[in-house]
Amino acid sequence: MEAVELRVGFVGAGRMAGGLARGLLRAGKVPASNVLASAPSDKNLDAWQESGCRTTHCNLEVLQESTLVFLATKPHILPGVLQEIRPAVGPHHIIVSLAAGVTLQTLQRAGAMVFARGSSAGDREAALLKSLLSSCGLCEEVPESYINIHTGLSGSGVAYVYLFAEALAEGAVKMGMPGGLASRIAAQTLLGAAKIMLETGEHPAKLRGDVCTPGGTTIHALHQLEKGALRATVMNAVEAATNRARDMAED
């Protein structure tokens, strides 16, 4: 089955679903006319229609019209949706649940997504999903136990990065640089550092060491970050978000 022949459905048409759909359309993985999204009201559907996608208020219609179906509702709504669509699910369907806690980070072109297979999903389905999602960024298949860790690391982690970027920019503002310029430079700095990590595959500790010259500006700054326990604080943040994701899954 070629990706361009797919009929892709979204049950739920919020920001996460919309961002994923835009990524698929931008990469040419599926034509807009083959995308169908459902939502209970027209509130979120206008943007889909503007992109050339089809829309409906009927979740069952999405199952009837689509082969690959993304469940993108809020977590507390999902059980009722599953009960509603169960009679329409057949062996030809590939059903993908977008995990709770995977936030707007999935909407970015440089996003990171992980997925785990259910018992009925084989190599063919996994390869198809990975091919599609890789057009939106990094995509890895993982054991199900990693899903909540991914939420703490990446799904929620984008907020940690924004906080760090804000602090970087504010430091420059304190020293006399205009805020807008400082924010743009902070963003470009983070982008450049991330690209080097991905392109080289080097451990971040080595890359950090490469930037430090004896007695230079960077090692003096890193000393202050160590005094503030930056690493321990970030590790605690990932742990807290992971534990919260696990608690939500058990509710």
C-alpha positions in Angstrom: 0.0 0.0 0.0 1.5 3.3 -1.1 1.3 6.2 1.4 -0.3 8.5 -1.3 -3.2 6.0 -1.6 -4.0 6.2 2.1 -7.2 7.5 3.4 -6.4 9.1 6.8 -8.9 9.9 9.4 -8.8 12.0 12.6 -11.2 11.5 15.4 -10.7 14.8 17.2 -9.7 17.9 15.3 -7.7 20.0 17.9 -4.3 21.5 17.7 -2.4 18.2 18.0 -4.4 16.5 15.2 -4.2 19.6 13.0 -0.4 19.9 13.4 0.1 16.3 12.5 -2.2 16.6 9.5 -0.3 19.7 8.3 2.9 17.8 8.6 1.6 14.9 6.4 0.2 17.4 3.8 3.4 19.4 3.7 5.5 16.3 3.1 3.1 15.2 0.3 2.4 11.9 2.1 -1.3 12.1 1.5 -3.5 14.5 -0.5 -5.9 16.7 1.4 -8.9 15.2 -0.3 -8.0 11.9 1.4 -8.0 13.4 4.9 -11.2 13.3 7.0 -11.5 14.9 10.4 -14.4 14.7 12.9 -15.3 17.0 15.8 -18.6 17.6 17.7 -18.8 21.2 16.5 -17.6 23.4 13.7 -15.2 25.2 16.1 -12.0 23.4 15.0 -13.1 22.2 11.6 -12.8 25.5 9.6 -9.0 25.3 9.4 -9.2 21.8 8.1 -11.7 22.8 5.4 -9.4 25.7 4.4 -6.6 23.1 3.9 -8.8 21.1 1.5 -9.5 18.4 4.0 -13.0 16.9 4.5 -14.8 17.2 7.8 -17.7 15.6 9.6 -19.5 15.5 12.9 -19.7 11.7 12.8 -16.9 9.7 14.3 -18.2 6.5 12.7 -18.0 8.2 9.2 -14.2 8.6 9.8 -13.9 4.8 10.4 -16.0 4.0 7.3 -14.0 6.4 5.1 -10.5 5.8 6.4 -7.8 3.1 6.7 -5.4 4.9 9.0 -7.3 6.5 11.9 -5.7 8.8 14.5 -7.6 9.1 17.8 -6.9 12.6 18.9 -9.5 13.3 21.6 -8.8 14.5 25.2 -7.9 11.6 27.5 -11.2 11.6 29.5 -13.3 11.5 26.2 -11.4 8.6 24.7 -13.1 5.7 26.5 -16.5 6.8 25.2 -15.1 7.3 21.7 -13.6 3.8 21.7 -17.0 2.3 22.7 -18.7 4.3 20.0 -16.4 3.3 17.1 -15.7 -0.3 18.2 -18.4 -1.8 15.9 -16.9 -0.1 12.9 -13.3 -1.2 13.4 -12.2 -3.9 11.0 -9.0 -5.8 10.3 -8.1 -3.4 7.5 -7.9 -0.4 10.0 -4.7 0.9 11.6 -5.8 2.7 14.8 -3.3 5.1 16.3 -3.9 6.7 19.7 -2.1 10.0 20.2 -0.9 9.6 23.8 -2.0 12.0 26.6 0.8 14.5 27.4 2.3 14.7 23.9 1.8 18.4 23.5 2.4 21.0 20.9 5.9 19.7 20.4 4.4 17.2 18.0 3.3 20.1 15.8 6.8 21.2 15.1 8.7 20.1 12.0 11.6 19.0 14.3 9.3 17.2 16.6 9.9 13.8 18.2 7.3 11.0 18.4 7.4 7.5 19.7 4.9 4.7 19.2 4.3 1.2 20.5 2.4 -1.6 18.8 -0.7 -3.3 19.9 -1.0 -7.1 19.6 -2.6 -6.9 16.2 -0.1 -4.5 14.6 2.5 -6.1 12.5 5.8 -5.0 10.8 3.9 -3.7 7.8 1.7 -1.4 9.9 4.6 -0.2 12.0 6.7 0.6 8.9 3.8 2.5 7.3 3.2 4.6 10.4 6.9 5.3 10.9 7.2 6.4 7.2 4.3 8.8 7.7 5.3 10.3 11.0 8.9 10.6 10.1 7.8 13.3 7.7 6.9 15.4 10.7 10.2 14.8 12.6 12.0 12.1 14.5 9.9 9.0 14.9 11.0 5.9 16.8 9.3 2.6 17.7 9.6 1.8 21.4 8.3 -0.6 24.1 5.1 0.6 25.6 6.8 1.3 28.9 8.8 4.1 27.3 5.7 6.1 26.3 5.3 7.9 29.6 9.0 8.6 29.8 8.7 10.2 26.3 6.0 12.4 27.7 8.2 13.6 30.5 11.2 14.0 28.2 9.8 15.4 25.0 6.0 15.9 25.2 6.3 18.2 28.3 10.0 18.9 27.6 9.3 21.5 25.0 8.0 23.7 27.9 11.4 23.2 29.7 13.2 24.4 26.6 11.0 27.4 26.3 11.7 28.3 29.9 15.4 27.9 29.3 15.2 30.1 26.1 13.3 32.7 28.1 16.0 32.8 30.7 18.7 33.0 28.1 17.1 36.0 26.5 16.4 37.7 29.8 20.0 37.4 30.7 20.9 39.2 27.5 18.3 41.8 28.2 19.8 42.4 31.7 23.1 43.0 30.0 21.6 45.6 27.6 20.4 43.7 24.5 16.8 44.4 23.2 14.3 41.7 24.0 13.2 40.8 20.5 16.8 40.4 19.3 17.7 38.4 22.4 14.8 36.0 21.9 15.7 35.4 18.2 19.4 34.7 19.1 18.4 32.4 21.9 16.1 30.4 19.6 18.8 30.2 16.9 21.3 29.1 19.6 19.1 26.2 20.7 18.3 25.2 17.1 22.0 25.1 16.2 22.9 23.1 19.3 20.2 20.6 18.6 21.2 20.1 15.0 24.8 19.4 16.0 23.6 16.8 18.5 21.5 15.0 15.9 24.0 15.3 13.1 27.1 14.2 15.0 25.5 11.7 17.4 28.0 12.8 20.0 27.2 12.6 23.7 26.2 16.1 24.8 28.9 16.1 27.5 31.5 15.9 24.8 29.9 18.7 22.7 29.7 20.8 25.8 33.4 20.2 26.6 34.4 21.1 23.0 32.9 24.6 23.6 34.9 25.2 26.7 38.3 26.8 26.4 40.6 27.0 29.5 39.8 30.1 31.5 37.2 31.2 29.0 33.7 32.7 29.1 31.9 29.4 28.8 33.4 27.5 31.7 32.8 30.5 34.0 29.1 30.5 32.9 28.9 26.7 33.3 30.2 27.0 36.9 27.2 29.2 37.7 24.8 26.7 36.2 26.3 23.9 38.3 25.9 26.1 41.4 22.2 26.4 40.5 21.9 22.6 40.1 20.6 23.0 36.6 21.1 19.3 35.7 19.5 17.9 38.9 16.6 20.3 38.5 15.9 19.2 34.9 16.2 15.5 35.8 13.7 16.1 38.6 11.3 17.8 36.1 11.5 14.8 33.7 10.8 12.5 36.6 7.9 14.5 37.8 6.2 14.7 34.4 6.8 11.0 33.8 5.2 10.0 37.1 2.3 12.3 36.4 1.8 10.7 33.0 1.8 7.2 34.7 -0.8 8.4 37.3 -3.0 9.7 34.5 -2.8 6.4 32.7 -4.0 4.6 35.8 -6.9 6.9 36.5 
